[in-house]
Amino acid sequence: MADVTDMAFRQIIVSCGRPDVFYTEFVSADGLCSEKGKPKLMPHLKFQKNEKPIVVQFFGAKPENFYKCAQLAVELGFDGIDINMGCPDRSVEKQGAGAALINNPKLAQEIIRETKRGARSTSSGQADLPVSIKTRLGYNKIETKEWVPVLLETEPAALIIHGRTKKEMSAVPAHWEEIGIAAGLAEGSKTLIIGNGDVANSKDAEKKAKNYKLDGIMVGRAVFSNPWFFNEKVDIRDITPEQRVQLLMKHLSLFDKLWGHNKNFDTMKKFFKVYITNWPGAKDLRTKLMTAKNLKQVVDILSGVL
């Protein structure tokens, strides 16, 4: 999730209750392989030990750059590599990357193979990094039975399947029955099938995994409405406004330490609704926060609330 799941936000989730595995926001393989791009993108690859196991996600359309990025992932100590083949963003698709790879199966396979080659450990006794793919059910139409076998041929460690096509974006309910079909196609292989899309809570995740015979569930947008999603001991209804404000203050501090002036502060504004919600006056406070132009102004506003 671009500009969302950086180290600052992952540290917030760690403090609330972490998932079994973290994934980074996706990072451009081409950018990391360029002299100008690499210094700007390296902060996106920062993580703390308490986030492990953590998988790094790359996007692009050049196999040779995936090979280089896989080597970098090994050097940096990641626990796995994920290839994005599902992003519907136009700027990503123009590069032939993301969901565009669904229409280019030969290139998709070459990228996976080169990533796996680059993921081989150079240290004796250390295992190669597993390589997974995040994708969709198809491009303009559902083509699970055609697309999934193409990916399975390359024997990835896992397939994370978002239950919609590229054309559907997020405008329709996820087709979980199709994710179940993908699990059936992978039966007998070593590839794990992980479902993604419209997961309401942890119980819903467990139910979907069981009903569709999946190896796991990936959660994205649901964390925006509940940072405590992965903590079964916490009832979101028991979280006080003060606790929410304090958590936002912590996130602001982490964001500042990670990015300083190297990232537009407006990026943080998308998080205000994560914390400032579900109490009388929350909407007015969010409106006031949206007018802030920097970290200090936000802190000053929130200090008057605590």
KAMO-V536760 format. One record per residue. N is the residue number from 1. PSI is psi in radians with two decimals (* if undefined). Layout:
n->N psi->PSI
n->N psi->PSI
//
This chain:
n->1 psi->1.80
n->2 psi->2.33
n->3 psi->0.43
n->4 psi->-1.11
n->5 psi->0.88
n->6 psi->-3.13
n->7 psi->-0.61
n->8 psi->-0.84
n->9 psi->-0.64
n->10 psi->-0.61
n->11 psi->-0.57
n->12 psi->-0.78
n->13 psi->-0.65
n->14 psi->-0.75
n->15 psi->-0.44
n->16 psi->-0.51
n->17 psi->1.89
n->18 psi->2.78
n->19 psi->3.13
n->20 psi->-0.63
n->21 psi->2.37
n->22 psi->2.59
n->23 psi->2.45
n->24 psi->2.93
n->25 psi->2.68
n->26 psi->2.56
n->27 psi->2.47
n->28 psi->2.13
n->29 psi->-0.67
n->30 psi->-0.75
n->31 psi->-0.74
n->32 psi->-0.36
n->33 psi->0.17
n->34 psi->2.60
n->35 psi->-0.70
n->36 psi->-0.64
n->37 psi->-0.64
n->38 psi->-0.84
n->39 psi->-0.58
n->40 psi->-0.54
n->41 psi->-0.35
n->42 psi->-0.62
n->43 psi->-0.45
n->44 psi->-0.30
n->45 psi->0.12
n->46 psi->2.49
n->47 psi->2.81
n->48 psi->2.77
n->49 psi->-0.55
n->50 psi->-0.02
n->51 psi->-0.14
n->52 psi->2.53
n->53 psi->2.46
n->54 psi->2.38
n->55 psi->2.32
n->56 psi->2.43
n->57 psi->2.27
n->58 psi->2.68
n->59 psi->2.70
n->60 psi->-3.01
n->61 psi->0.19
n->62 psi->1.91
n->63 psi->-0.68
n->64 psi->-0.54
n->65 psi->-0.53
n->66 psi->-0.63
n->67 psi->-0.82
n->68 psi->-0.71
n->69 psi->-0.58
n->70 psi->-0.70
n->71 psi->-0.70
n->72 psi->-0.72
n->73 psi->-0.68
n->74 psi->-0.80
n->75 psi->-0.67
n->76 psi->-0.21
n->77 psi->0.40
n->78 psi->2.81
n->79 psi->-0.11
n->80 psi->2.93
n->81 psi->2.31
n->82 psi->2.41
n->83 psi->2.15
n->84 psi->2.06
n->85 psi->0.63
n->86 psi->-0.21
n->87 psi->2.23
n->88 psi->0.05
n->89 psi->2.36
n->90 psi->-0.72
n->91 psi->-0.56
n->92 psi->-0.75
n->93 psi->-0.56
n->94 psi->-0.43
n->95 psi->-0.05
n->96 psi->0.24
n->97 psi->-3.08
n->98 psi->-2.35
n->99 psi->-0.36
n->100 psi->-0.45
n->101 psi->-0.31
n->102 psi->-0.53
n->103 psi->0.07
n->104 psi->1.18
n->105 psi->-0.61
n->106 psi->-0.76
n->107 psi->-0.70
n->108 psi->-0.79
n->109 psi->-0.69
n->110 psi->-0.69
n->111 psi->-0.75
n->112 psi->-0.78
n->113 psi->-0.71
n->114 psi->-0.60
n->115 psi->-0.76
n->116 psi->-0.67
n->117 psi->-0.73
n->118 psi->-0.36
n->119 psi->0.03
n->120 psi->2.29
n->121 psi->2.48
n->122 psi->-0.12
n->123 psi->2.34
n->124 psi->2.36
n->125 psi->-0.13
n->126 psi->2.33
n->127 psi->2.67
n->128 psi->2.65
n->129 psi->2.35
n->130 psi->2.53
n->131 psi->2.22
n->132 psi->2.97
n->133 psi->2.30
n->134 psi->2.16
n->135 psi->-3.04
n->136 psi->3.13
n->137 psi->-0.27
n->138 psi->-3.07
n->139 psi->-1.42
n->140 psi->-0.29
n->141 psi->2.87
n->142 psi->2.17
n->143 psi->0.81
n->144 psi->-0.82
n->145 psi->-0.33
n->146 psi->-0.72
n->147 psi->-0.80
n->148 psi->-0.77
n->149 psi->-0.56
n->150 psi->-0.75
n->151 psi->-0.68
n->152 psi->-0.48
n->153 psi->-0.53
n->154 psi->-0.03
n->155 psi->0.99
n->156 psi->2.81
n->157 psi->-0.60
n->158 psi->2.68
n->159 psi->2.14
n->160 psi->2.02
n->161 psi->2.02
n->162 psi->2.21
n->163 psi->0.70
n->164 psi->2.85
n->165 psi->2.97
n->166 psi->-0.73
n->167 psi->-0.62
n->168 psi->-0.30
n->169 psi->-2.07
n->170 psi->0.45
n->171 psi->-0.18
n->172 psi->2.81
n->173 psi->2.53
n->174 psi->2.45
n->175 psi->1.45
n->176 psi->-0.46
n->177 psi->-0.56
n->178 psi->-0.61
n->179 psi->-0.63
n->180 psi->-0.65
n->181 psi->-0.71
n->182 psi->-0.68
n->183 psi->-0.66
n->184 psi->-0.67
n->185 psi->-0.52
n->186 psi->-0.07
n->187 psi->2.28
n->188 psi->-0.23
n->189 psi->3.04
n->190 psi->-0.02
n->191 psi->2.22
n->192 psi->2.51
n->193 psi->2.13
n->194 psi->2.25
n->195 psi->2.68
n->196 psi->2.39
n->197 psi->2.09
n->198 psi->0.67
n->199 psi->2.07
n->200 psi->-0.75
n->201 psi->-3.14
n->202 psi->-0.65
n->203 psi->-0.68
n->204 psi->-0.68
n->205 psi->-0.79
n->206 psi->-0.70
n->207 psi->-0.78
n->208 psi->-0.72
n->209 psi->-0.71
n->210 psi->-0.82
n->211 psi->-0.60
n->212 psi->0.19
n->213 psi->0.92
n->214 psi->2.79
n->215 psi->-0.22
n->216 psi->3.02
n->217 psi->2.35
n->218 psi->2.38
n->219 psi->2.33
n->220 psi->-1.46
n->221 psi->-0.49
n->222 psi->-0.46
n->223 psi->-0.37
n->224 psi->-0.53
n->225 psi->-0.19
n->226 psi->1.60
n->227 psi->-0.29
n->228 psi->0.30
n->229 psi->-0.76
n->230 psi->-0.01
n->231 psi->1.76
n->232 psi->-0.26
n->233 psi->-0.20
n->234 psi->2.26
n->235 psi->2.06
n->236 psi->-0.48
n->237 psi->-0.30
n->238 psi->-0.12
n->239 psi->2.18
n->240 psi->2.77
n->241 psi->-0.66
n->242 psi->-0.72
n->243 psi->-0.68
n->244 psi->-0.77
n->245 psi->-0.75
n->246 psi->-0.65
n->247 psi->-0.68
n->248 psi->-0.73
n->249 psi->-0.71
n->250 psi->-0.75
n->251 psi->-0.72
n->252 psi->-0.75
n->253 psi->-0.75
n->254 psi->-0.70
n->255 psi->-0.75
n->256 psi->-0.71
n->257 psi->-0.63
n->258 psi->-0.76
n->259 psi->-0.52
n->260 psi->-2.20
n->261 psi->0.20
n->262 psi->0.04
n->263 psi->2.45
n->264 psi->2.20
n->265 psi->-0.45
n->266 psi->-0.36
n->267 psi->-0.59
n->268 psi->-0.39
n->269 psi->-0.44
n->270 psi->-0.28
n->271 psi->-0.21
n->272 psi->-0.68
n->273 psi->-0.36
n->274 psi->-0.72
n->275 psi->-0.73
n->276 psi->1.47
n->277 psi->2.79
n->278 psi->0.62
n->279 psi->2.69
n->280 psi->2.21
n->281 psi->-0.11
n->282 psi->-0.72
n->283 psi->-0.74
n->284 psi->-0.68
n->285 psi->-0.72
n->286 psi->-0.73
n->287 psi->-0.72
n->288 psi->-0.72
n->289 psi->-0.59
n->290 psi->-0.31
n->291 psi->-0.21
n->292 psi->2.50
n->293 psi->-0.15
n->294 psi->3.06
n->295 psi->-0.79
n->296 psi->-0.74
n->297 psi->-0.68
n->298 psi->-0.78
n->299 psi->-0.71
n->300 psi->-0.73
n->301 psi->-0.79
n->302 psi->-0.54
n->303 psi->-0.52
n->304 psi->-0.21
n->305 psi->-0.66
n->306 psi->*
//
